[in-house]
């Protein structure tokens, strides 16, 4: 998605026309281009997920389990459960549950709220891990280079938490408990944030409509995958919504044409652009309020906080 570089002409009025001698030209202001952040957090998240999957397979130890018919038995304790038990080439459900998978009864009845975050570092199999990690590297590195590790780290964790809350609320209570694992909620949060970042920073993009169309198609295709059986689409939607609103708060850029005062000569008395457009402030404040209400409602719905009992 192309972005415009500041120029000496007024963006809203366009270049000066007519007699250029009637007004002296403004001083040449050329602030240094913003240097991209060094991306280390997203690769670190990738490594943590990979290490956790290897550790999960080590703990799983398929040959010593109740069903020793494993896939790729030459891998010994790192071999996979049968396709019938896990078609994604991964461990048994009981192993994932032991290491922190999301399960409604354990979170709500047993008070194991830590599973809301631990589950985003676990994956059901090689197929699941590869799909998520490719998406993480493709989306996350660019975002971290543009916005830094603090904002992207907050975005990733809070979106993952929102996905877990949404998933836990919608997990059915049954005789056979259902578990959920994966970083999909956090990844959908990154997608949602990309959309809100494009909208709130609209003035700095040149090919606005094309960028918006491409992004909407990518998001729609990813959400459509959630309707495949055994895919936790509630986590996808919860993470996406959280990321969308977080983007208005965390990923705001200065409007096109803004120049910091430290780069402006003291002799220049012309009118300067404000750092942000008015609607960026409105969107940021509104999104922050929605996020606070959303997380409060989700925790209240999950744990039955008295003040939330009258809400649907």
N, C-alpha and C positions, 0 to 999 in steps of 0.2 A: 504494500500500500504506500504509494508515493506521498511524500510530504514536501511542502514548499519551504524554501529558504527565504529569510527576510530580505527585502529590497528597500531602496531609498524612496520609492514611490508609495503614496498612501494606498493601502489595499482597497479601501472602500470607495475612494474617489477616482483611483486610477492615475495614470501618468498625467503630468501637467501639459496643457495644450495652449496654443497661442503664443504670445510674446513672453519668452522665457526671461527677458531682461527686466520685466516688471517686478519680479520678486527674486531675491537672492536664493540660490539653491541651499537646501539644508546641508549641514556638515555631513560628511561621509561617516556613517556609523556602521562599523562592521565588527560585532562581537565575535569572539572565537567560537567555532562550532562546538556543540556539546560532544564530549568524548563518551563513547559507549562504555557502560560498566563492564568489568570483567565478570563473566558468568562462572561462578563456582558452586552456587547453591543447587541449581538444577542438576548438574552432574553428580553432586553429593547425594541428592535425593534418589537419583538413578542407582547409585552404588548401594545405598541403604536398602532399597527395594530388592536389588539383586542378591545382596548378602542375606537378607531375611528369607528370600525364597530358598537359597541354598541351605540355610539353617533349618528351614521348615522341612525340606526333604531329608535332611540328616536325622531330625527328630522322628520323622514319619517311619523310616526304616521298614519299607514295604515287606521284605522277605520274612521279617519276624512277626508280622501282623497276623490277623485272623484269616485273611485271604492272601496266601503267599503267591498267587498267580499274578506276577508283576510284569509290566512292560519294560523292555530293555533290562533284563535281569543281570547282565554283566556290570551294570552300574552299582550292583549290590544294594547297600542301604539307601542309595540315592535313586534307585529305580522307581518307576511311577506305578500308581494303582491301575487296576484294569480299566479298560475303556468303559465298561458297564458302570463302574463306581465313579470314575472321574474322566470324562472324555476330553478334558483340557490338558491332559498329561501333567498330573500333579498329585498332591497328597490326599489322604483320606480326610473326610470332614471332621472326624474326631481330633485329628492333629491340628487343624486350623482352629477348632474351638479351644483347644488347650493353649494355643499361642496368642489368642486374643481376637478371634473372629467375632463379628457382631451377631448377637442373638438376643432377641427381645426379652425373654424371661431373665436371662443373666444380667442384663442391663437394668431392667425395671425392678424385678423381684429381689435379686441378689445384690443390688446396689453396685454393680461392676461398671460404673460409668466410664472408666478408663478405656473400655472397649470401643467407645465412640471415636477414639483417635487411633488406637492400636490397629484397628481393622484396615485402615488405609495404607498400612505398610505390609500387608499380607496379600498374596495372590493365589488363586485357585489352581493355577497350572502354568505351564510354559506358554501356551497360547495366550492366556489372559495377561501374563507378565509382558510378553513381547508387544501386544497391542497397546497396552497402557504406556510402556516405556518409550516406544517410538513416538507416540503422541506427546509425551512429556518433553522429550528432547526437541521435537519439531516446534512446539508452541512455546515451551518454557524458556529456552535459551534466548530467543529473541526478546521476550518480555523482560527477562532479567537484565539483558544488555541495555534496554531502554529505560527501565525504571529502578534497577538496583535490587539487591537481595532482600532488603528489609521489607519492602512493599510486596514483592512477589512471594516471599516466605509467609507473610501474614495472609495474603490472598489464598495461597495453597492450603494452609492449615485450616483457616476459617471456612473455606469452601468445602473441604473434606469433612469438617465437623457438621456443617449444615446437611451434607449428603447423608451422613450417618444418622443424624436426627430424623430426617425425612424417612430414611429406610426403616429405622426402628419403629417409628410411629405406624408405618404401613405393613410391617412384617406380621403375617397372620399367626395367631396362636393355634397350634395344632398338636396332635399327639406326637408327631415327629418334628421337633424344632427345626426351624429354617435359619441358616446362617448366611451372613453376607461378608465378603471381603473385597478389597481392591481400592485402587486410587482413582476410580472413575469419577467420584463426586468432586474430588479436588481438580481433576483435569477438566471436567465440565465447568468448574468455576473459572478456570483460565479462559475457556472459550467465551463464557458469559462476560468476563471482564474485557476481553478483546472487543466485544460488541459495544459495551458501554463506553470504552475508551474512544472508539471511533466516533460515537455520537457526541460525547462531551467535548472532544477535541476537534470538532468538525471543521474549524477554520484552517487548520494546518494541513489538511489533506487536499491533494489536487484532483485525484480521480475518486471522488467521494462515492458516487452511486455504484461504480464498478466494485470498489472495495466492500461496500455494504452488501451488495448482491452476493459476492463470493463468500463472504463471511456467513450470511444467512443460510446459504446452500450447505456449507460445511456443517453448521450447527444443526440444521434440519436432518441431514444424513446421519449424524451421530446420534441424535435423539431417536431416529427411526430404528437404529440398532437396538435400542432399549426395549423394543416390543418383541424381540426374539425370546422364546421361552428360556427360563432360568437366568435372565438378565435383570438386575435390580434397577429398573428404570426410575424408581422413586428417588434413589440416591443421585442419579444423573440430574433429575429435575431440581432437587433440592440444592445440589452443588451449583448448578447453572444459575439459578435465581440468586443465590448468595453472591456468586462471583459477579453477576450482572450489576447488582447494587453496590458491591464493594468497589467495582471499577470506577463508579462516579465519585467515590471518596478517595481512593488511593492512586488512581492513574490520571489525575488531572494535569494537563500541560498548560503553559502560558499560551495565550491566543497569538495568532499569526500577526507579526508586526511589533510585538512587545520587545523592548530592549531594556535590560537592567540599567539603572541609573549609573552604576559604576563604569559603564562603557560609554556614557554620554558626556561630551565636552561641557565644561562649566559655562561656556559662552553661549550654549544653545538654549534659547528661550521658547522654542516651539512647543506645541501640544504633544504630549506623550500618551501612548496607549496604556490602559490599565493592564495589569498582569493577566487577569481573567475576565471573561465575559460574564455578564450578570446571571445568565442562565446556568453557567457552571456552578456558581454558588448555590442557586436554587436546587439544582439536581443533586449536588453533594449533600446539602442539609436534609433534603427529602429522603434520599437514599439512606443516610445515617439513621434517621428516625425509623424507617421501615425495617432496617436491619436489627435495631434494638428491640422493636416490637416482635419481629419474626423469631429471633432467638429466644426471647422471653416466652412467647407463646409455645414454641416447640418444647422447651424444657418443662413448662407448666403442663402441657398435654402429656408428656412422657411420664412425669413423676407425680402428676396430680396435685400441683400446688393449689391450695384453696382458692387463691384469687383468680385462678384460671378455670375453675370448675364450671362456671356458667357459659364459657365459650364453647362453640361446637367442636 
